[in-house]
């Protein structure tokens, strides 16, 4: 029979606490210094008081002079002789209460645990303000063992205070004293400990730890890997914890991982490093890999373990790099999200960070392009709750798509393809409006709408302030700077028979307003309060806040249905701002001034339309007003021509334009590199024409390819409407058609323009 690796030793609670306080028993590096919640500590003392068994401890005889943590926050007198392998939560909790000393919480801050005891019925409670005022309770049982007063004096003082509030008979006095004595004697409560021999190496101790904790208190695969890190790379484990601790506390004048989006946990950052280093989301095999196991042969080797840990070390250094971390956090801002209050899934953040680091480290994607594609990815994954169900499986599938990717262009194309396959026309027109039919305060679709408003540079309803400005997490007061206002107030709905919270608090019934306006509006009916704010209202607000025409006179159910569709449209428009070619207010592409089509092609004459300049001016003005609600493209307007130029290619002589040619409304890509650029113009056109099929597929329909041989310039054009600006009654539909086509045209052409060597 093989010799056992442990021996059984009996301890009293007081002996265990004394050894911890002296430093004889310490916390090994394979454990985190987390403690139970106060409620679990209360239940532990209740079980001990009733004489129930509360489990055993597993110790490891320490053959090393260092490398161990200590329980609590004070320094100890000795190097630990025994290290806790199992039972750390119980023992540190007991230590915290009996000694009245702080321990480290799961957010890396010190905490004192205060447990109260009521001698009358031997009830244990977590101390709160009411209990502190209740003379029936000992509000902090730590005082009983603190030694500040003798036990008998402690009992007399308690009974004396109780008598000040009510009568206490002699029999009850005896009962109370007996209850307190029994509590005091818990320091003699017996425990059994199994002590592992000091000859057992770290790897075997880690294996024991995993096996024991796989029973009862289940650890996940991340915990197993963190255990191995503590044994084979303790510095890496410490770096993880240090990063997570610092991410919770702002600093002044020095770099820090602190942010307003996520307080990361070690296991979350571990997942990032594993995803970056091993392209894996499922951690079930990574534990074996890091132990040096060949998954095909099942053979372990130290050499393989060293190799795999080298990969993890390199990946973690990239993950914890503060520059990388904060560059990634800018992605969330770029996506329109402003703080943790808009984050419905931390997993979406974690996995977006994985792809951000892969794109930067492995594929060398340009920072500008990387930020934009990951912003689109995060917006998509948050909006669709991509990782809410079986997140490891979904992420594993996403990572598998990287196998055929060779370069930066392929990485971006792969990400964009998944986004496109997810955010289909059916999603925008059917799924998203249906998702908005909820009263959930933390709906992903609600947060996406708020993000879209930020991206669209929207103003708060009835305000000059921007949504993005008032969602800034730096603004903190007793009331939020921005509040959700019931467009149909609650009491008004109650009067018309709508009382269910799930109906009253529909997302489609909320709009973002400043808190002062929310207070002033109160419960007034929409038709009554809305005219009061008419001087603060404009058409762009109606668009941003998805208000249907004549909404104040609509019946409530009809209003909700109509507004959901408009909200979905705003979300989509906001997402389009994150297009592959990006929309940024600066730097601007050079403005292309296109001569009047009438002047170029001999269209109408003064006799045909004496007021054509004035009419065209109004046509373009209305178009510009309508267009700016959907896009940030910059425009130049005059009676004779109109040019609309986006951030585009940034290449002189290339511009996206609206035009009216012989009364035909159209959009076009206009190519004119100047008087000496005729040959180059044709070359650019021919290069784009070679990609005609791909461009038209992206655009969604055929285009007019006008090489205009014999002329200097070229056009790629789409006719939208015959009749141009002459029929004012058709302007709205013509404008919408031109705007939609322009957005699609730019999206289809920009990737190809970016490849031109100009």
C-alpha positions, -999 to +999 in steps of 0.1 A: +000+000+000+014+034-010+021+058+019-005+084+024+005+120+017-012+135+048-018+131+085-048+140+106-044+166+133-070+180+158-073+218+164-094+240+186-107+272+170-086+293+194-054+274+184-062+279+147-068+317+152-037+320+174-015+303+147-029+326+120-024+357+141+012+346+148+017+338+111+022+300+116-008+294+092-007+313+060-026+316+027-008+298-001-003+314-035-028+290-051-056+308-033-071+342-037-076+363-005-114+365-009-138+361+020-174+350+022-203+374+023-213+384+059-245+363+055-225+331+050-203+340+079-234+345+100-246+310+090-213+295+099-214+308+134-250+297+138-240+261+128-211+261+152-233+274+180-258+246+174-230+220+175-232+211+138-200+200+119-187+226+096-161+207+076-124+201+078-093+219+067-065+208+044-031+222+052+002+218+034+034+218+054+055+246+040+091+236+031+098+271+017+108+303+034+088+326+012+061+326-015+031+326+008+004+352+015-008+358+050-044+362+061-056+396+070-039+429+063-013+431+091+022+417+091+029+386+111+058+375+133+066+342+116+070+326+082+039+303+077+046+267+087+012+255+073-005+267+042-043+264+037-052+243+007-089+239+014-111+257+039-096+292+034-130+309+031-141+295+065-109+300+083-103+336+072-140+344+080-135+329+115-103+348+120-119+381+109-148+378+134-129+364+164-100+389+161-121+418+148-095+424+121-100+433+085-095+408+056-093+414+019-127+414+000-132+403-035-129+439-047-094+440-031-104+464-003-101+457+035-133+448+053-144+442+088-172+416+092-196+424+120-219+396+132-246+403+158-260+378+184-293+379+203-289+359+235-326+357+242-332+332+213-295+326+202-301+343+168-272+354+147-276+383+123-255+405+101-251+438+119-270+468+105-281+502+118-313+489+134-295+461+152-270+485+166-299+504+182-316+472+195-306+465+231-316+428+226-285+423+204-248+421+210-241+441+178-205+428+173-196+395+188-159+402+181-160+424+212-166+392+233-132+378+225-113+411+222-103+410+259-111+446+265-133+436+294-136+403+313-163+379+301-183+383+334-182+421+331-192+418+294-223+398+304-232+422+333-229+452+310-252+436+284-279+428+309-276+463+325-282+479+291-311+456+284-327+465+318-327+502+307-353+493+280-373+466+298-376+443+328-353+413+331-362+385+355-336+365+374-344+334+355-340+353+322-308+368+334-294+333+340-306+323+305-289+353+289-257+347+307-257+310+297-262+319+260-234+344+261-211+319+278-219+293+252-210+318+225-178+327+242-168+290+244-170+287+206-133+294+207-129+258+219-149+244+190-130+213+176-118+211+140-100+183+121-072+192+098-055+170+072-019+181+068-001+174+035+035+165+038+061+191+029+076+165+005+045+170-018+055+193-046+035+223-059+020+205-089+006+178-068-008+203-043-025+221-072-040+188-083-053+181-048-068+216-047-085+211-080-099+177-071-112+187-037-128+219-050-144+200-078-166+184-052-193+206-035-179+240-042-174+239-080-146+259-095-147+268-132-119+262-156-105+297-152-100+290-115-080+258-124-057+278-147-053+305-121-042+278-097-016+266-121-004+301-125+001+304-088+023+273-088+043+278-119+041+316-125+031+334-094+043+367-107+017+365-135-011+357-111+000+386-089+001+409-119-035+400-128-047+407-093-028+440-091-043+451-124-078+443-113-073+460-079-060+492-096-088+492-121-113+499-093-096+531-080-089+563-099-055+579-097-042+614-101-014+621-125-003+585-132-013+557-156-039+533-143-063+507-156-092+525-140-121+531-163-159+537-163-168+506-183-157+475-164-140+464-132-123+434-146-118+401-126-087+380-129-106+352-147-119+377-173-084+390-182-072+354-182-098+346-208-084+375-229-049+362-226-060+327-235-080+339-265-050+360-277-024+333-271-042+301-280-072+313-300-094+294-276-126+304-258-133+270-241-109+266-212-116+230-205-085+219-225-063+249-217-057+237-181-043+204-195-022+223-221-006+245-195+002+214-174+022+202-204-002+176-218-002+166-254-039+164-262-034+138-289-011+114-270-021+123-234+016+125-224+028+152-200+062+169-203+079+197-185+092+210-218+058+214-232+045+231-200+073+256-202+065+263-239+028+268-232+034+291-203+058+311-224+028+317-248+006+327-219+032+351-205+036+368-238-001+372-243-007+384-207+020+411-211+000+423-241-033+421-223-022+440-192-003+467-213-020+499-202-016+515-236-034+486-253-060+486-225-069+522-229-067+521-267-093+494-265-115+514-241-116+541-268-133+515-290-163+515-266-165+553-267-162+551-305-192+527-305-213+553-287-212+536-253-202+560-224-201+540-192-209+507-174-245+519-171-249+512-208-232+478-208-255+448-207-228+422-211-193+423-197-185+392-218-190+413-249-163+436-236-140+408-228-143+391-262-141+424-281-108+430-263-096+396-275-103+405-312-088+440-307-055+425-295-055+398-321-060+424-348-032+446-334-007+419-325-011+393-352-025+411-382-010+446-377-042+463-385-039+501-387-051+516-354-077+538-372-092+508-390-089+485-360-108+509-337-136+512-362-141+476-370-140+465-333-164+494-325-188+479-351-182+444-337-189+455-301-220+474-311-233+443-330-224+418-302-240+440-275-271+448-295-278+412-304-267+397-271-243+375-291-226+360-260-256+357-237-261+320-244-232+295-246-207+323-248-176+300-250-192+280-279-201+311-299-167+327-293-149+295-302-168+296-335-158+332-340-122+325-334-122+295-357-131+319-386-095+333-382-079+301-395-080+313-431-071+349-424-037+359-437-035+397-433-051+429-420-075+432-449-086+396-444-091+402-407-113+433-413-132+414-441-139+385-418-152+407-390-174+427-413-188+396-429-199+382-395-214+416-387-232+417-421-245+381-417-259+390-382-274+425-388-296+415-418-325+435-432-348+412-413-330+420-381-334+458-386-370+457-398-384+428-377-362+415-349-350+448-335-385+464-333-397+433-316-368+434-292-378+469-283-412+457-271-400+454-235-399+473-202-365+460-192-344+488-179-312+470-190-322+459-225-294+457-250-316+474-276-322+503-253-285+508-247-279+506-284-304+533-290-286+555-265-253+547-281-268+556-315-279+590-302-244+596-291-230+586-325-256+609-342-245+638-321-281+641-309-294+666-285-314+657-254-352+662-260-361+699-254-324+708-247-293+722-264-272+697-245-259+666-263-269+631-252-232+621-252-224+650-229-250+642-203-243+604-204-207+613-194-199+592-162-180+622-148-213+640-142-225+628-108-251+645-086-280+635-064-301+632-095-288+620-128-280+647-154-302+629-179-334+610-171-358+588-188-391+606-193-424+589-199-437+605-231-471+593-220-469+600-182-478+572-158-507+589-141-521+600-174-520+564-186-536+553-154-565+577-161-570+560-195-569+525-181-532+515-187-518+503-154-496+473-160-459+483-154-449+462-184-470+485-206-464+518-188-426+513-188-421+502-224-389+514-239-409+531-266-425+553-240-392+567-227-372+596-240-341+612-226-346+646-210-328+668-185-340+661-150-355+696-146-377+691-176-387+657-164-398+672-131-417+701-147-436+678-172-447+656-143-480+638-152-494+662-178-510+647-209-487+648-240-512+670-259-510+695-230-473+697-222-458+693-257-469+727-270-452+743-241-419+730-254-425+737-291-400+766-292-373+742-280-383+715-306-372+709-342-374+683-369-341+668-360-354+662-324-384+644-339-359+622-358-335+616-330-362+608-304-382+588-329-414+608-325-441+599-351-460+627-368-489+638-346-478+614-318-495+634-291-529+625-306-522+589-311-537+561-290-511+546-268-507+511-284-504+526-319-479+551-306-457+523-292-457+503-324-449+533-346-421+546-323-404+512-321-399+512-358-385+547-357-362+538-328-349+508-348-342+532-377-322+555-355-302+526-341-294+515-376-284+550-387-262+553-356-246+520-365-240+532-401-218+559-386-195+531-377-192+520-414-160+504-427-150+537-442-159+555-410-175+589-404-154+615-386-160+652-385-123+659-393-102+658-413-124+667-442-118+656-477-113+685-502-146+699-514-153+691-550-171+719-568-191+704-596-204+728-623-241+731-627-255+702-647-276+727-667-244+746-676-226+714-685-253+696-705-275+723-718-306+715-697-332+741-690-331+777-700-341+810-685-373+808-706-381+773-694-378+781-658-373+818-649-372+809-611-351+779-614-323+792-592-347+800-563-365+766-567-332+747-569-319+766-539-350+754-519-347+719-532-311+716-521-318+734-488-345+709-479-323+680-490-294+692-469-316+696-439-330+661-443-296+645-451-279+659-420-304+641-398-290+608-412-254+615-420-225+638-410-215+645-446-204+681-453-221+701-481-216+732-502-248+747-515-255+774-541-283+782-566-263+766-595-249+735-579-248+713-549-218+691-537-219+668-508-186+655-497-180+629-469-148+619-453-146+597-484-112+588-498-095+620-487-081+622-523-082+655-542-106+654-571-128+625-559-162+634-544-196+621-538-223+644-552-260+650-557-269+663-591-299+673-612-293+667-649-321+676-673-344+674-643-333+640-633-323+636-596-292+614-592-262+606-569-228+601-583-191+595-577-174+624-596-138+618-607-119+649-618-082+653-609-079+687-626-071+700-660-040+679-663-055+648-649-077+635-678-055+604-682-055+597-645-092+602-643-097+574-669-073+552-651-091+556-618-124+549-635-110+518-653-096+504-620-130+508-603-148+494-633-128+462-631-145+457-597-179+465-611-196+433-600-184+435-564-193+472-561-228+467-576-233+437-553-225+458-523-246+487-536-275+464-542-284+473-578-268+483-611-250+516-615-244+538-645-207+538-654-200+569-674-164+570-687-173+601-708-146+595-734-136+628-750-143+646-718-120+651-688-141+638-659-158+605-653-189+595-633-203+565-615-240+574-612-274+562-600-306+578-613-331+582-585-360+602-599-371+618-632-385+652-627-358+664-605-368+694-584-397+706-605-425+688-586-423+701-551-449+676-539-425+648-546-395+663-528-397+642-496-396+609-515-369+621-539-348+633-510-351+601-491-342+581-522-312+602-529-299+601-493-303+563-491-285+558-524-257+581-514-250+562-482-250+529-502-228+543-529-202+556-505-202+523-487-198+503-519-170+525-533-149+535-503-130+502-498-119+503-534-110+540-533-088+532-503-067+508-524-059+534-550-022+545-549-028+582-552 
